[in-house]
Amino acid sequence: MAYTDEGYVEHDETNAQRGIDLLPLRDREELVYKLLASLPRSQIAQVHRRLATYVQVDILAALPDELALLVLSQLPWQSLLKCALVSRRWRLLANDNSLWHALCDKEGWEWRKPTISRSSNLLFRDAHVYDSDDEGVGEEEEDFGYVTQSPPATGLSLSSSSSSEVVGLPASPRIGQTSSKQTPSVPALRLKLQIPPRRQTLNRHSAPPVLPNAEPSEPDYKLLHQTHRLLQARFRHNAFRFSTLQTRGTPNTHTGIIYCLQLYSYANDGHQVLFTGSKDRTVREWNLRTGVVERVFEGAHSGSILSLCAHGDYLATAGSDLRICIWDLRDNRSAPVRVLTGHSDSVLCVRFDDQRLVSCSKDHTVRICRFPGGIAAALAPSSKTKPLALEVLGSHRAAVNAVALSGNLVISASGDKSLRMWDASTGVQLRSFDAHHQRGIASIDFAYPLVLTGSSDCHLRAYDIEKRRGWCTSDEPPPLKESTSLCEACGGSVGALSPSEGIDGPSRRGSMIPREMMHTNLVRSVALGPHFVASGSYDQSVKIWDKETGALVADLAGKHDARVFSVDIDYSKIVSCGEDQKICIWDVSYGIDTSFVKL
């Protein structure tokens, strides 16, 4: 029989733990600290590792997927990329397609299903005409006179590679002219679903997919987002690849000055082409992947084609013959589906959407042609004899050099230095902007609420008509003068609004651009892109500017040999044309699969 030894007591852990638990929290904290302080450093590190599981709690991983994604949806894209590095669970959440879809929607970036580019039937044609006159811009209110002699181009292009001149291109089927001397399409120029040889790649003018998928899976919006960010970075770092579609004298291309161009993507398959209009009275449709002319629109104009606009399934062309021709892009008609007349001098600019067509002229007027029931119904063969609703707007005091259309608003720009904003449905003038530049305004682009203008004062001006502020490349931009009505006798403004203030006061100069980097002659063309704007000038240069700040991003000089007449820009490229009959392309999508990027 065992008896308890009352003279010996073992350590009672239960009582010791109970005693510690009874201590106040602050005393227990102090006790732990003193115990840790008494340990050697190596033991402290070991205790720290053991405590890490108690201190570091992955709250996000503990949440249901729906709540975790809701938390991550509040983060910018840079933070999502960092979250993907934390753990496997975080990577799965941060790469969720719905998060990146929302980010792409916020930027307006759309996914498109890649398609194989079209082939073409081809012909040959000679070319060698050159002309120095610019018919596409009218006179100013005062007789300043434009500088017609351009200085020699100076400086080097900021492109990342040398020019890839495309010569000896086969011609293409013509709209309005038939020929029996057609040859089969050139197999070497067809887009193949493989990596092309290096020499063939140089003949492409919109970078082909590196490894495009014949059967693409569902949209990968993270890939779409990262691709757009890479394209933006290449713009900002001037990582362009330069090439030309044609130069003066190249066979089977334009035979005169190229006055206008536009990048255009077909709605049914996203296939992107370039339309160009020339003094040779033709419009050419270029395949940007192969560099060949796919179609030629001719026979409808008896003068130079000064402006063009492609939208939906239609193409509108305007020229020095006072005519506006509308073509159906879905077929190969030998004539336009509708011809509009009424201007008494050269038609300098034409723009249209589904509801209306707007044009302007050297005759000082703006004309709005409305399409009852939409453009497709108004231009259908059954309605060919029905007159279209037309309104003439005439308040400018000099040639109206350009018009722009955005939603229900029309803005016209004139050699009288002013802008006029009109209601496209009623023809009522809503606002006027007098002395918007120090000299006549030669070009305009408009994507509500931002208006971008170029002038013979050598400067650009961007103006937000909602916030009533913007930027200008001039050291001393004229004060913004808005008004709501006009004097019918003289066309001057009455009922002026309070002077508009720009960002931080009067319209800000674009991030203090050095004077030697600005344009030195008339700014003949401007184009608004998603994040950047482009300008082309009589000084033979093309420049890229930050859309928000007006900072100069790239000075693309040295590629044109004469005045630049037209520019366009999208997510991946800048294109320009001019007096030297060159079509220049600066591309940032080379080496990247952009087949899924909707341009």
C-alpha positions as CSV (number, residue, x, y, z in Angstrom):
1,M,0.0,0.0,0.0
2,A,1.5,3.3,-1.1
3,Y,1.3,6.4,1.0
4,T,1.7,10.0,-0.1
5,D,5.0,11.5,0.9
6,E,3.9,14.7,2.5
7,G,7.5,15.9,2.7
8,Y,7.9,16.2,-1.1
9,V,5.8,18.1,-3.6
10,E,6.3,17.8,-7.4
11,H,6.0,20.9,-9.7
12,D,2.3,21.6,-10.3
13,E,2.1,22.9,-14.0
14,T,-1.6,23.3,-13.7
15,N,-1.3,25.6,-10.8
16,A,1.5,27.6,-12.4
17,Q,-0.5,28.1,-15.6
18,R,-3.5,29.1,-13.6
19,G,-1.4,31.6,-11.8
20,I,-0.1,33.1,-15.0
21,D,-3.6,33.3,-16.4
22,L,-4.7,35.2,-13.3
23,L,-2.2,37.9,-14.0
24,P,-3.4,41.1,-15.7
25,L,-2.7,41.3,-19.5
26,R,-0.1,44.0,-19.1
27,D,1.8,41.9,-16.4
28,R,1.7,38.9,-18.6
29,E,3.1,40.9,-21.5
30,E,5.9,42.2,-19.3
31,L,6.7,38.7,-18.0
32,V,7.0,37.3,-21.6
33,Y,9.2,40.2,-22.6
34,K,11.6,39.6,-19.6
35,L,11.7,35.9,-20.4
36,L,12.5,36.5,-24.0
37,A,15.2,39.1,-23.0
38,S,16.9,36.4,-20.9
39,L,17.3,34.1,-23.8
40,P,20.2,34.1,-26.3
41,R,19.6,35.6,-29.8
42,S,19.4,32.2,-31.5
43,Q,16.6,31.1,-29.2
44,I,14.7,34.3,-29.6
45,A,14.8,33.8,-33.4
46,Q,13.4,30.2,-32.9
47,V,10.6,31.5,-30.7
48,H,9.9,34.2,-33.4
49,R,9.5,31.5,-36.0
50,R,7.1,29.5,-33.8
51,L,5.0,32.6,-33.1
52,A,4.8,33.7,-36.8
53,T,1.8,31.3,-37.4
54,Y,-0.1,33.1,-34.6
55,V,0.8,36.6,-35.8
56,Q,0.4,36.2,-39.6
57,V,-3.2,35.4,-40.4
58,D,-4.1,35.1,-44.1
59,I,-7.5,36.8,-43.9
60,L,-8.0,36.9,-47.7
61,A,-7.4,33.1,-48.0
62,A,-10.0,32.5,-45.3
63,L,-12.7,34.4,-47.1
64,P,-15.1,32.8,-49.7
65,D,-14.0,33.5,-53.3
66,E,-16.8,36.0,-53.8
67,L,-15.8,38.2,-50.9
68,A,-12.1,37.8,-51.7
69,L,-12.6,39.0,-55.3
70,L,-14.7,41.9,-54.0
71,V,-11.8,43.0,-51.8
72,L,-9.3,42.7,-54.7
73,S,-11.6,44.5,-57.1
74,Q,-10.8,47.7,-55.2
75,L,-7.1,47.5,-56.0
76,P,-5.3,49.1,-59.0
77,W,-3.7,46.7,-61.5
78,Q,-0.2,47.3,-60.1
79,S,-1.3,46.0,-56.7
80,L,-3.0,42.9,-58.3
81,L,0.3,42.0,-59.9
82,K,2.0,42.2,-56.5
83,C,-0.7,40.1,-54.8
84,A,-0.1,37.3,-57.3
85,L,3.4,36.9,-55.8
86,V,2.2,36.3,-52.2
87,S,1.0,32.7,-52.4
88,R,-0.7,30.2,-54.7
89,R,-4.1,31.0,-53.3
90,W,-3.5,34.7,-53.8
91,R,-2.2,34.1,-57.3
92,L,-5.4,32.3,-58.3
93,L,-7.5,35.1,-56.9
94,A,-5.4,38.0,-58.4
95,N,-5.4,36.4,-61.8
96,D,-9.2,35.9,-61.9
97,N,-10.5,36.9,-65.3
98,S,-13.4,38.9,-63.8
99,L,-11.0,41.3,-62.1
100,W,-9.0,42.0,-65.3
101,H,-12.2,42.2,-67.3
102,A,-13.4,45.0,-65.1
103,L,-10.1,46.9,-65.4
104,C,-10.2,46.5,-69.2
105,D,-13.8,47.8,-69.3
106,K,-12.8,50.8,-67.3
107,E,-10.2,51.7,-69.9
108,G,-12.5,50.9,-72.8
109,W,-10.3,47.9,-74.0
110,E,-12.2,45.2,-75.9
111,W,-11.3,41.7,-76.8
112,R,-11.8,40.5,-80.3
113,K,-11.6,37.1,-81.9
114,P,-8.5,36.9,-84.1
115,T,-9.2,36.4,-87.8
116,I,-7.1,35.6,-90.8
117,S,-6.6,38.6,-93.0
118,R,-8.0,38.8,-96.5
119,S,-6.3,38.1,-99.7
120,S,-6.6,40.3,-102.8
121,N,-6.5,40.2,-106.6
122,L,-3.8,42.4,-108.0
123,L,-2.8,44.6,-111.0
124,F,0.1,46.9,-112.0
125,R,0.1,50.6,-112.6
126,D,2.7,53.4,-113.2
127,A,3.1,56.5,-111.1
128,H,5.2,59.7,-111.2
129,V,3.1,62.8,-110.6
130,Y,4.1,65.5,-108.0
131,D,2.4,68.7,-107.1
132,S,3.2,71.3,-104.4
133,D,-0.2,72.8,-103.9
134,D,-2.3,72.2,-100.7
135,E,-5.9,72.3,-101.8
136,G,-7.1,70.9,-98.5
137,V,-7.0,74.1,-96.4
138,G,-8.7,77.4,-96.9
139,E,-7.8,81.1,-96.4
140,E,-7.7,82.8,-93.1
141,E,-9.9,85.8,-92.2
142,E,-6.9,88.2,-92.5
143,D,-4.6,87.9,-95.4
144,F,-1.7,86.5,-93.5
145,G,-0.9,83.9,-96.1
146,Y,0.4,80.5,-95.2
147,V,4.1,79.6,-95.4
148,T,4.3,77.4,-98.4
149,Q,8.1,76.7,-98.4
150,S,8.9,74.1,-95.8
151,P,12.4,74.2,-94.2
152,P,14.6,71.2,-94.7
153,A,13.9,68.4,-92.2
154,T,16.3,68.3,-89.3
155,G,17.0,65.8,-86.6
156,L,16.7,62.1,-86.6
157,S,13.6,59.9,-86.1
158,L,13.1,58.4,-82.7
159,S,12.0,55.1,-84.3
160,S,13.8,52.0,-83.2
161,S,14.7,50.7,-86.6
162,S,15.4,51.8,-90.1
163,S,12.8,52.4,-92.8
164,S,11.3,49.5,-94.5
165,E,10.5,50.8,-97.9
166,V,7.8,48.8,-99.8
167,V,8.3,49.0,-103.5
168,G,6.9,47.3,-106.6
169,L,3.6,46.5,-104.9
170,P,1.0,44.9,-107.1
171,A,-2.1,47.0,-107.7
172,S,-5.6,46.0,-106.8
173,P,-9.2,45.8,-108.1
174,R,-10.6,49.2,-108.7
175,I,-14.0,50.5,-107.8
176,G,-15.3,52.3,-110.8
177,Q,-12.9,50.8,-113.4
178,T,-12.6,47.3,-114.7
179,S,-9.6,45.6,-116.3
180,S,-9.1,42.2,-118.0
181,K,-5.4,42.1,-117.0
182,Q,-5.8,40.7,-113.5
183,T,-3.2,38.4,-112.0
184,P,-3.7,35.9,-109.2
185,S,-3.0,37.1,-105.7
186,V,0.5,36.8,-104.5
187,P,0.8,33.8,-102.1
188,A,3.8,35.3,-100.4
189,L,1.8,38.2,-99.1
190,R,-1.0,36.2,-97.6
191,L,-1.1,36.0,-93.8
192,K,0.0,32.6,-92.5
193,L,-0.6,31.2,-89.1
194,Q,3.1,30.8,-88.4
195,I,6.2,33.0,-87.7
196,P,7.0,34.7,-91.0
197,P,10.5,34.9,-92.4
198,R,12.4,38.1,-91.4
199,R,12.3,39.6,-94.9
200,Q,8.6,39.1,-95.1
201,T,8.0,40.6,-91.8
202,L,9.5,43.9,-93.0
203,N,6.8,44.2,-95.6
204,R,4.1,44.2,-92.8
205,H,2.8,47.5,-91.5
206,S,0.9,46.3,-88.5
207,A,2.8,43.7,-86.5
208,P,1.4,40.2,-87.0
209,P,0.7,37.9,-84.2
210,V,3.8,36.1,-83.0
211,L,2.0,32.8,-82.5
212,P,-1.7,33.4,-83.1
213,N,-4.1,30.7,-82.2
214,A,-6.3,29.3,-84.9
215,E,-9.0,28.5,-82.3
216,P,-8.6,31.1,-79.6
217,S,-10.0,30.1,-76.2
218,E,-12.2,32.4,-74.1
219,P,-10.9,36.0,-73.6
220,D,-7.9,36.4,-71.4
221,Y,-8.4,39.9,-70.0
222,K,-5.2,39.9,-68.0
223,L,-3.3,39.3,-71.2
224,L,-5.3,42.0,-72.9
225,H,-4.6,44.5,-70.1
226,Q,-0.9,43.7,-70.0
227,T,-0.6,44.0,-73.8
228,H,-2.2,47.5,-73.8
229,R,0.1,48.5,-71.0
230,L,3.1,47.3,-73.0
231,L,2.0,49.2,-76.0
232,Q,1.6,52.4,-73.9
233,A,5.1,51.9,-72.5
234,R,6.5,51.6,-76.0
235,F,4.8,54.8,-77.0
236,R,6.4,56.6,-74.0
237,H,9.8,55.2,-74.6
238,N,9.7,55.9,-78.4
239,A,10.1,52.2,-79.2
240,F,8.7,52.5,-82.7
241,R,9.4,50.4,-85.8
242,F,9.2,52.6,-88.9
243,S,8.0,51.6,-92.3
244,T,6.4,53.1,-95.4
245,L,3.5,51.9,-97.5
246,Q,4.6,53.9,-100.5
247,T,6.9,56.6,-101.7
248,R,6.8,58.9,-104.7
249,G,7.1,56.9,-107.9
250,T,6.3,53.5,-106.3
251,P,4.3,51.5,-108.9
252,N,0.7,50.7,-108.3
253,T,0.1,53.4,-105.7
254,H,-1.1,57.0,-105.6
255,T,0.2,59.2,-108.4
256,G,-0.3,62.5,-106.6
257,I,-0.2,64.3,-103.3
258,I,-1.9,62.3,-100.5
259,Y,-4.2,64.7,-98.7
260,C,-6.1,62.5,-96.2
261,L,-6.1,59.1,-94.5
262,Q,-7.9,57.1,-91.9
263,L,-7.3,53.9,-90.0
264,Y,-10.5,51.8,-90.1
265,S,-11.5,48.3,-88.7
266,Y,-14.3,46.4,-90.3
267,A,-17.1,45.6,-87.8
268,N,-17.7,42.1,-88.8
269,D,-14.2,40.7,-88.3
270,G,-12.1,43.5,-86.9
271,H,-9.8,43.5,-90.0
272,Q,-8.0,46.8,-90.0
273,V,-7.2,48.7,-93.2
274,L,-6.0,52.2,-94.1
275,F,-7.9,54.5,-96.5
276,T,-6.0,57.2,-98.3
277,G,-7.3,60.0,-100.6
278,S,-5.2,61.8,-103.2
279,K,-4.9,64.5,-105.7
280,D,-5.0,61.7,-108.3
281,R,-8.8,61.6,-107.6
282,T,-8.7,58.1,-106.1
283,V,-9.1,56.5,-102.7
284,R,-7.1,53.4,-101.9
285,E,-7.8,50.8,-99.3
286,W,-4.5,49.3,-97.9
287,N,-4.1,46.0,-96.2
288,L,-1.8,46.9,-93.2
289,R,-0.6,43.3,-92.7
290,T,0.6,42.7,-96.3
291,G,1.2,46.3,-97.5
292,V,-0.9,45.9,-100.6
293,V,-3.8,47.9,-102.0
294,E,-6.9,45.9,-101.7
295,R,-9.3,48.2,-103.5
296,V,-9.3,51.5,-105.4
297,F,-12.3,53.8,-105.4
298,E,-12.2,56.0,-108.5
299,G,-14.3,57.5,-111.2
300,A,-16.7,59.5,-109.0
301,H,-14.6,62.7,-108.4
302,S,-13.3,65.1,-111.0
303,G,-11.0,66.9,-108.6
304,S,-8.6,66.2,-105.7
305,I,-10.0,64.1,-102.8
306,L,-9.4,66.4,-99.8
307,S,-11.1,64.5,-97.0
308,L,-12.5,61.0,-96.3
309,C,-14.4,59.3,-93.4
310,A,-15.2,55.6,-92.9
311,H,-17.9,54.6,-90.5
312,G,-20.0,51.4,-90.2
313,D,-20.3,50.0,-93.6
314,Y,-19.8,53.2,-95.6
315,L,-17.1,55.5,-96.8
316,A,-17.6,59.2,-97.5
317,T,-15.2,61.2,-99.7
318,A,-15.1,64.9,-100.4
319,G,-13.1,66.9,-102.9
320,S,-12.2,70.1,-104.7
321,D,-15.0,69.2,-107.3
322,L,-17.6,70.4,-104.6
323,R,-18.9,66.9,-104.3
324,I,-19.4,64.4,-101.5
325,C,-19.6,60.7,-102.5
326,I,-20.8,58.0,-100.2
327,W,-19.6,54.4,-101.0
328,D,-20.9,51.1,-99.6
329,L,-17.9,49.1,-98.4
330,R,-19.8,45.8,-98.4
331,D,-19.7,45.4,-102.2
332,N,-17.7,46.5,-105.2
333,R,-20.1,48.9,-106.8
334,S,-18.7,50.8,-109.7
335,A,-20.2,54.1,-108.4
336,P,-21.0,55.6,-105.0
337,V,-24.5,54.9,-103.6
338,R,-25.2,58.6,-103.2
339,V,-23.6,61.9,-104.3
340,L,-24.2,65.1,-102.4
341,T,-23.8,68.6,-103.8
342,G,-24.5,72.1,-102.6
343,H,-21.2,73.6,-101.6
344,S,-20.1,76.4,-103.8
345,D,-16.3,75.8,-103.3
346,S,-14.0,73.0,-102.4
347,V,-15.3,70.6,-99.7
348,L,-12.4,70.6,-97.1
349,C,-13.7,68.1,-94.6
350,V,-16.5,65.5,-94.2
351,R,-17.5,63.4,-91.1
352,F,-20.5,61.2,-90.5
353,D,-22.2,58.7,-88.1
354,D,-25.3,56.6,-88.2
355,Q,-27.6,59.6,-88.1
356,R,-26.0,62.5,-90.1
357,L,-23.2,63.7,-92.3
358,V,-21.4,67.0,-91.7
359,S,-19.3,68.8,-94.2
360,C,-17.5,72.1,-94.5
361,S,-16.0,74.2,-97.3
362,K,-14.0,77.1,-98.5
363,D,-17.4,78.7,-99.1
364,H,-17.5,79.6,-95.3
365,T,-20.4,77.2,-94.6
366,V,-21.1,74.0,-92.7
367,R,-23.7,71.6,-94.0
368,I,-25.6,68.9,-92.1
369,C,-27.3,66.1,-94.0
370,R,-29.5,64.0,-91.8
371,F,-30.4,60.4,-92.5
372,P,-34.0,59.7,-91.6
373,G,-34.2,56.3,-90.0
374,G,-30.5,55.9,-90.0
375,I,-27.8,55.8,-92.7
376,A,-28.6,52.2,-93.9
377,A,-32.3,53.1,-94.5
378,A,-31.5,56.5,-96.0
379,L,-29.0,55.0,-98.5
380,A,-30.9,51.9,-99.4
381,P,-31.7,51.5,-103.1
382,S,-35.4,51.9,-102.5
383,S,-34.8,55.4,-101.0
384,K,-32.4,56.6,-103.6
385,T,-34.8,59.2,-105.0
386,K,-35.8,60.6,-101.7
387,P,-34.2,63.9,-100.7
388,L,-32.2,63.9,-97.5
389,A,-32.8,66.5,-94.9
390,L,-30.2,69.3,-95.3
391,E,-29.3,72.3,-93.2
392,V,-26.8,75.0,-94.0
393,L,-24.9,76.7,-91.1
394,G,-23.1,79.9,-92.0
395,S,-21.6,82.1,-89.3
396,H,-17.9,81.8,-90.0
397,R,-16.1,84.7,-91.6
398,A,-13.5,82.7,-93.5
399,A,-13.1,79.2,-94.9
400,V,-14.2,76.4,-92.6
401,N,-11.2,74.1,-92.7
402,A,-12.4,71.2,-90.6
403,V,-15.4,69.8,-88.8
404,A,-15.7,67.1,-86.1
405,L,-18.7,65.1,-84.9
406,S,-19.2,63.6,-81.5
407,G,-22.6,62.4,-80.4
408,N,-25.1,65.1,-81.0
409,L,-22.5,67.9,-81.2
410,V,-20.7,69.3,-84.2
411,I,-17.7,71.6,-83.9
412,S,-16.4,73.6,-86.9
413,A,-12.9,75.2,-87.1
414,S,-12.2,78.2,-89.4
415,G,-9.5,80.4,-90.8
416,D,-11.3,83.2,-88.8
417,K,-9.5,81.7,-85.7
418,S,-12.8,80.6,-84.1
419,L,-14.6,77.4,-83.2
420,R,-18.4,77.0,-83.4
421,M,-20.3,74.3,-81.6
422,W,-23.7,73.2,-83.0
423,D,-26.6,71.0,-82.0
424,A,-26.5,68.3,-84.8
425,S,-30.2,67.6,-84.5
426,T,-31.5,71.2,-84.7
427,G,-28.7,73.1,-86.3
428,V,-28.7,75.6,-83.4
429,Q,-25.4,77.1,-82.5
430,L,-24.7,76.4,-78.8
431,R,-21.4,78.1,-78.2
432,S,-18.6,79.9,-80.0
433,F,-15.0,80.2,-79.2
434,D,-13.5,83.3,-80.7
435,A,-9.7,83.9,-81.1
436,H,-9.1,80.3,-80.0
437,H,-5.7,80.6,-81.7
438,Q,-3.6,83.6,-82.7
439,R,-4.1,82.7,-86.4
440,G,-6.5,80.6,-88.5
441,I,-7.4,77.1,-87.3
442,A,-6.4,74.4,-89.8
443,S,-7.4,71.1,-88.1
444,I,-9.6,69.7,-85.4
445,D,-10.5,66.4,-83.7
446,F,-13.3,66.0,-81.1
447,A,-14.1,63.2,-78.7
448,Y,-16.5,64.7,-76.1
449,P,-15.6,66.5,-74.0
450,L,-12.1,67.1,-75.4
451,V,-11.5,69.3,-78.5
452,L,-8.1,69.3,-80.1
453,T,-7.1,72.0,-82.6
454,G,-4.1,72.8,-84.7
455,S,-3.4,76.2,-86.2
456,S,-1.2,78.2,-88.6
457,D,0.2,79.8,-85.4
458,C,2.2,76.6,-85.2
459,H,0.5,75.4,-82.0
460,L,-1.9,72.8,-80.7
461,R,-4.7,73.5,-78.2
462,A,-6.7,70.9,-76.2
463,Y,-9.8,72.2,-74.5
464,D,-12.3,70.3,-72.2
465,I,-15.7,71.9,-73.0
466,E,-17.2,70.6,-69.7
467,K,-14.4,71.6,-67.3
468,R,-13.5,74.7,-69.5
469,R,-9.8,74.1,-69.2
470,G,-7.0,72.5,-71.1
471,W,-3.5,72.9,-72.4
472,C,-1.7,74.6,-75.3
473,T,1.8,74.3,-76.7
474,S,2.1,78.1,-76.9
475,D,4.0,80.2,-74.3
476,E,1.2,82.7,-74.3
477,P,-2.0,81.2,-75.5
478,P,-4.8,83.6,-76.2
479,P,-7.4,83.9,-73.5
480,L,-10.3,81.6,-74.0
481,K,-13.4,83.5,-75.1
482,E,-16.7,81.7,-75.1
483,S,-20.1,83.1,-76.1
484,T,-23.6,81.8,-76.6
485,S,-24.7,83.8,-79.5
486,L,-23.5,85.8,-82.6
487,C,-24.1,89.1,-84.2
488,E,-25.9,88.3,-87.5
489,A,-24.5,91.4,-89.2
490,C,-20.8,90.7,-88.6
491,G,-20.5,87.2,-87.2
492,G,-18.9,88.4,-84.0
493,S,-19.7,87.1,-80.6
494,V,-22.2,88.6,-78.2
495,G,-23.4,87.4,-74.8
496,A,-19.9,86.3,-73.8
497,L,-19.4,84.0,-70.9
498,S,-16.9,84.7,-68.2
499,P,-13.3,84.1,-69.3
500,S,-12.5,80.4,-69.1
501,E,-9.6,79.3,-67.0
502,G,-7.3,76.5,-67.8
503,I,-5.6,74.1,-65.5
504,D,-4.0,76.1,-62.8
505,G,-5.2,79.3,-64.3
506,P,-5.1,80.2,-68.0
507,S,-4.7,77.3,-70.5
508,R,-1.5,75.6,-69.4
509,R,1.4,75.1,-71.8
510,G,2.0,71.4,-72.3
511,S,4.5,70.7,-69.5
512,M,6.8,73.5,-70.5
513,I,7.9,72.1,-73.9
514,P,11.2,73.5,-75.1
515,R,10.6,75.9,-77.9
516,E,12.9,74.0,-80.3
517,M,10.7,70.9,-79.9
518,M,7.5,72.6,-80.9
519,H,6.1,72.8,-84.4
520,T,7.7,75.5,-86.5
521,N,4.9,75.8,-89.2
522,L,1.2,75.3,-89.7
523,V,-0.3,72.3,-87.9
524,R,-2.2,70.8,-90.8
525,S,-3.6,67.7,-89.0
526,V,-4.4,66.5,-85.4
527,A,-5.7,63.2,-84.2
528,L,-7.0,62.1,-80.7
529,G,-5.9,58.7,-79.6
530,P,-6.8,56.7,-76.5
531,H,-3.9,58.0,-74.4
532,F,-1.9,60.2,-76.8
533,V,-2.6,62.7,-79.6
534,A,-0.7,63.1,-82.9
535,S,0.0,66.2,-85.0
536,G,1.3,66.7,-88.5
537,S,2.8,69.9,-89.8
538,Y,4.1,71.8,-92.7
539,D,7.4,71.6,-90.9
540,Q,7.6,68.0,-92.2
541,S,7.4,66.5,-88.8
542,V,4.9,64.3,-86.8
543,K,4.7,64.7,-83.1
544,I,3.1,62.7,-80.3
545,W,1.7,64.4,-77.2
546,D,0.3,63.2,-73.9
547,K,-3.4,63.6,-74.1
548,E,-3.9,64.7,-70.4
549,T,-0.9,67.0,-69.9
550,G,0.2,68.1,-73.3
551,A,3.8,66.9,-72.7
552,L,5.7,66.0,-75.8
553,V,6.1,62.2,-76.0
554,A,7.9,61.8,-79.3
555,D,9.3,64.0,-82.1
556,L,9.0,61.9,-85.3
557,A,11.0,64.1,-87.6
558,G,13.2,63.2,-90.5
559,K,10.9,60.7,-92.3
560,H,8.9,63.1,-94.5
561,D,10.6,65.1,-97.2
562,A,7.8,67.7,-97.6
563,R,4.7,69.0,-95.8
564,V,2.6,66.6,-93.7
565,F,-1.1,66.8,-94.6
566,S,-2.8,64.1,-92.4
567,V,-2.1,61.9,-89.4
568,D,-4.0,59.2,-87.5
569,I,-3.3,57.2,-84.3
570,D,-4.6,54.2,-82.5
571,Y,-3.4,51.9,-79.7
572,S,-0.5,50.5,-81.7
573,K,0.5,52.8,-84.5
574,I,0.7,56.3,-86.0
575,V,0.3,56.9,-89.7
576,S,0.9,60.0,-91.8
577,C,0.9,61.2,-95.4
578,G,1.7,64.3,-97.2
579,E,3.0,66.3,-100.1
580,D,5.9,63.9,-100.7
581,Q,3.4,61.1,-101.5
582,K,4.8,59.0,-98.7
583,I,2.6,57.0,-96.3
584,C,4.6,56.6,-93.1
585,I,3.9,54.2,-90.3
586,W,5.4,54.1,-86.8
587,D,4.4,50.8,-85.1
588,V,4.7,49.7,-81.5
589,S,3.1,46.3,-81.8
590,Y,6.0,44.5,-83.4
591,G,6.9,41.1,-81.8
592,I,3.6,41.1,-79.8
593,D,0.5,39.0,-80.5
594,T,-2.1,41.7,-80.9
595,S,-4.6,39.6,-82.9
596,F,-7.0,39.8,-79.9
597,V,-6.8,43.6,-79.4
598,K,-9.7,45.5,-80.8
599,L,-8.3,48.7,-82.4
